[in-house]
Amino acid sequence: MPPSSAPLPEDPAALSDVRGAQRGDADAFERLYRAHVGRIHALCLRLTGDRQRAEELTQDAWVRAWEKLDTFRGESGFGTWMHRLTVNCFLVGDRSRRRRSLREELHDELPEPAVEALEEGFTREGRMDLDAAIAKLSPGARTAFVLHEIEGYSHEEIAAMSGVAAATIRAQLFRARKRLMGELER
């Protein structure tokens, strides 16, 4: 039995699909897509807090996966590789959006998610669920919260991926937790 820190071996069928897709087999890539798109879309929705941006990010991540499939070496599962690729797509896009925003001398933060997306987060009893509360966080706080609390990355890993100091990540995480507690107590 492998040690608990060793990566789990890839499912033979999935590995076969990965190898087929690496050779250009579109059907094999489609099977990979169907097996992983739900988890990837959920990650994108948590990261962006906006349904439309999540759809775009999901699409961008899969296009990037097709382009970078030859770099998949099988050292981790395809799902793990795809997860990391998606987070990187989000962070690159987020950095680009922030730079563009600064050049245009706009507000430091992106606008809050659309009201319709937030209204979908209310239960019949009128209480807001966690996903809707996360969507209301500022982009930096939302990224810190999702990557740390939901996806399990350390402060240092998030800092390295996002190009933001670990202390800033900790501060954003503190603000996110405080805001979420206030939102969920309503």
C-alpha positions as CSV (number, residue, x, y, z in Angstrom):
1,M,0.0,0.0,0.0
2,P,1.5,3.4,-0.9
3,P,2.2,5.9,1.8
4,S,-0.6,8.5,2.4
5,S,1.5,11.3,1.1
6,A,2.0,9.5,-2.3
7,P,-0.4,10.6,-5.1
8,L,-3.2,8.2,-5.8
9,P,-2.7,6.3,-9.1
10,E,-4.8,7.5,-12.0
11,D,-7.8,5.4,-13.0
12,P,-6.6,3.3,-15.9
13,A,-9.5,4.4,-18.1
14,A,-8.9,8.0,-17.3
15,L,-5.2,7.6,-18.0
16,S,-6.0,5.9,-21.3
17,D,-8.3,8.9,-22.1
18,V,-5.5,11.4,-21.2
19,R,-3.0,9.5,-23.4
20,G,-5.5,9.4,-26.3
21,A,-6.3,13.1,-25.9
22,Q,-2.5,13.8,-26.0
23,R,-2.4,12.1,-29.3
24,G,-5.2,14.4,-30.6
25,D,-8.2,12.1,-30.0
26,A,-11.1,14.5,-29.5
27,D,-13.4,11.8,-28.2
28,A,-11.0,10.9,-25.4
29,F,-10.7,14.6,-24.5
30,E,-14.5,14.8,-24.4
31,R,-14.7,11.9,-21.9
32,L,-12.2,13.8,-19.7
33,Y,-14.2,16.9,-20.1
34,R,-17.5,15.2,-19.1
35,A,-15.8,13.5,-16.1
36,H,-14.4,16.7,-14.7
37,V,-16.4,19.7,-15.9
38,G,-18.8,19.8,-13.0
39,R,-16.0,20.0,-10.4
40,I,-14.1,22.6,-12.5
41,H,-17.2,24.7,-13.0
42,A,-18.0,24.6,-9.2
43,L,-14.4,25.8,-8.5
44,C,-14.8,28.6,-11.1
45,L,-18.1,29.7,-9.5
46,R,-16.5,29.9,-6.1
47,L,-13.5,31.8,-7.4
48,T,-15.4,34.4,-9.4
49,G,-18.7,34.7,-7.5
50,D,-20.4,35.3,-10.8
51,R,-22.1,32.8,-13.0
52,Q,-21.1,34.4,-16.3
53,R,-17.5,34.8,-15.4
54,A,-17.5,31.3,-14.0
55,E,-18.7,30.0,-17.4
56,E,-16.0,32.0,-19.2
57,L,-13.3,30.8,-16.8
58,T,-14.5,27.2,-17.2
59,Q,-14.3,27.5,-21.0
60,D,-10.9,29.2,-20.8
61,A,-9.5,26.5,-18.5
62,W,-10.6,23.7,-20.8
63,V,-9.2,25.5,-23.9
64,R,-5.9,25.9,-21.9
65,A,-6.0,22.2,-20.9
66,W,-6.3,21.2,-24.6
67,E,-3.3,23.4,-25.4
68,K,-1.2,22.2,-22.5
69,L,-2.2,18.5,-22.5
70,D,1.2,17.5,-23.7
71,T,2.7,18.9,-20.4
72,F,0.6,16.4,-18.3
73,R,3.1,13.8,-17.1
74,G,0.8,11.7,-14.9
75,E,2.6,12.6,-11.7
76,S,-0.8,13.5,-10.3
77,G,-4.3,12.7,-11.3
78,F,-5.8,14.5,-14.3
79,G,-8.4,16.1,-12.0
80,T,-5.6,17.5,-9.7
81,W,-3.7,18.8,-12.8
82,M,-6.9,20.4,-14.2
83,H,-7.7,22.0,-10.8
84,R,-4.3,23.6,-10.6
85,L,-4.5,24.8,-14.3
86,T,-7.9,26.3,-13.6
87,V,-6.7,28.2,-10.5
88,N,-3.7,29.5,-12.5
89,C,-6.1,30.6,-15.4
90,F,-8.2,32.5,-12.8
91,L,-5.1,34.2,-11.2
92,V,-3.6,35.2,-14.5
93,G,-7.0,36.6,-15.7
94,D,-7.5,38.4,-12.3
95,R,-4.1,40.0,-12.5
96,S,-4.6,41.1,-16.0
97,R,-8.0,42.6,-15.1
98,R,-6.5,44.5,-12.2
99,R,-3.7,45.9,-14.3
100,R,-6.2,47.0,-16.9
101,S,-8.4,48.5,-14.3
102,L,-5.5,50.5,-12.9
103,R,-4.5,51.8,-16.3
104,E,-8.0,53.0,-16.8
105,E,-7.9,54.6,-13.4
106,L,-11.0,52.8,-12.2
107,H,-11.9,51.7,-8.8
108,D,-9.5,49.2,-7.2
109,E,-12.1,46.5,-6.8
110,L,-14.2,44.9,-9.5
111,P,-17.9,45.5,-9.1
112,E,-20.0,43.2,-6.9
113,P,-21.5,40.3,-8.7
114,A,-24.8,40.8,-10.5
115,V,-27.9,41.1,-8.2
116,E,-29.6,38.3,-10.1
117,A,-26.7,35.9,-9.2
118,L,-27.0,36.9,-5.5
119,E,-30.7,36.6,-5.4
120,E,-30.4,33.0,-6.6
121,G,-28.5,32.3,-3.4
122,F,-31.4,32.9,-1.1
123,T,-33.3,29.9,0.3
124,R,-37.1,29.8,0.5
125,E,-36.9,30.9,4.1
126,G,-35.0,34.0,3.0
127,R,-31.6,33.1,4.4
128,M,-28.5,33.4,2.2
129,D,-26.5,30.3,1.5
130,L,-22.7,30.2,1.8
131,D,-22.0,30.4,-2.0
132,A,-24.1,33.6,-2.3
133,A,-22.3,35.1,0.7
134,I,-18.9,34.2,-0.8
135,A,-20.0,35.9,-4.0
136,K,-20.6,39.1,-2.2
137,L,-16.9,39.3,-1.0
138,S,-14.4,41.6,-2.7
139,P,-12.4,39.7,-5.3
140,G,-9.2,39.6,-3.1
141,A,-11.1,38.3,-0.1
142,R,-13.1,35.8,-2.1
143,T,-9.9,34.4,-3.7
144,A,-8.2,34.1,-0.4
145,F,-11.2,32.5,1.3
146,V,-12.0,30.0,-1.5
147,L,-8.3,28.9,-2.1
148,H,-7.6,28.6,1.7
149,E,-10.8,27.5,3.3
150,I,-12.4,25.5,0.6
151,E,-9.6,24.3,-1.6
152,G,-7.0,23.9,1.2
153,Y,-4.1,25.9,-0.1
154,S,-1.7,27.5,2.5
155,H,-1.3,31.2,2.8
156,E,2.2,30.9,1.3
157,E,0.9,28.8,-1.7
158,I,-1.8,31.4,-2.4
159,A,0.8,34.2,-2.1
160,A,3.1,32.5,-4.5
161,M,0.3,31.8,-7.0
162,S,-1.3,35.2,-6.9
163,G,1.8,37.4,-6.5
164,V,0.4,38.9,-3.3
165,A,2.2,38.9,0.1
166,A,1.2,36.1,2.5
167,A,0.4,38.8,5.1
168,T,-2.0,40.4,2.7
169,I,-3.6,37.0,2.1
170,R,-4.0,36.6,5.9
171,A,-5.6,40.0,6.1
172,Q,-8.0,39.3,3.2
173,L,-8.9,36.0,4.8
174,F,-9.6,37.7,8.1
175,R,-11.9,40.2,6.4
176,A,-13.6,37.5,4.4
177,R,-14.4,35.5,7.5
178,K,-15.7,38.5,9.4
179,R,-17.9,39.6,6.5
180,L,-19.2,36.0,6.0
181,M,-20.1,35.7,9.6
182,G,-22.1,38.9,9.4
183,E,-23.8,37.8,6.2
184,L,-24.7,34.4,7.4
185,E,-26.0,35.7,10.8
186,R,-28.7,37.7,9.0
